[in-house]
Amino acid sequence: MVAAAYRNIPINPDPDEANPSSRRLNVMVTDRGERWAVQLPQLLEPQGVYAYRASSADQAVELIRTRPIHVAVVDMYLDADPDEQPRPNRLPGGLKLLQVIQRLPDRPPAVMVVRNRHFDPRIDNFVLTEALKLNAFSVLDQPVNLEQMLSTLRRAVERYFGGRWPT
């Protein structure tokens, strides 16, 4: 499932790989290098939260297969042209990744990040409906407000883990 070209791309090294019990929460962030995605791990790390970053759906799937992921932050247009209009027969990469997450036995809650809203009610409603059908915990607009993202992550931990760290 993972493209051979991505197998040699190093995924963020985990500084606590030798001692996984020192980590309290693992968050996967899929993005294209946006500023908020770079800042989010810096805000979370002092709290004992490790953020893995993936720049493609293949990298995200590899992360999910090899690391415990407790919350997934998914870019709707991962591996896709953000100006391309989503349709039932052509889903954006983020929705495809949500389909993979949906099939996991221990699926993490997913926060969907949507950019370039089309402001066409049919398309926007389709995207939101599909994300919610795939059990997205929340849908946030780009540019991401970091306070809103932190609040959403806190609510996900409260709902899915009873307000306690999962490890």
Buried (B, 14 or more C-beta within 10 A) or exposed (E): EBEEEBEEEEBBEBEEEEEEEEBBBBBBBBBEEBEBBEEBBEBBEEEEBBBBBBBBBBBBBBBBEEBBBBBBBBBBBBBBEBEEEBEEEEBBBBBBBBEBBEEEEEBBBBBBBBBEEBEEEEBBEBBBEBBEEBEBBBBBEBEBEEEEBBEBBEBBBEEBBEEEEBB
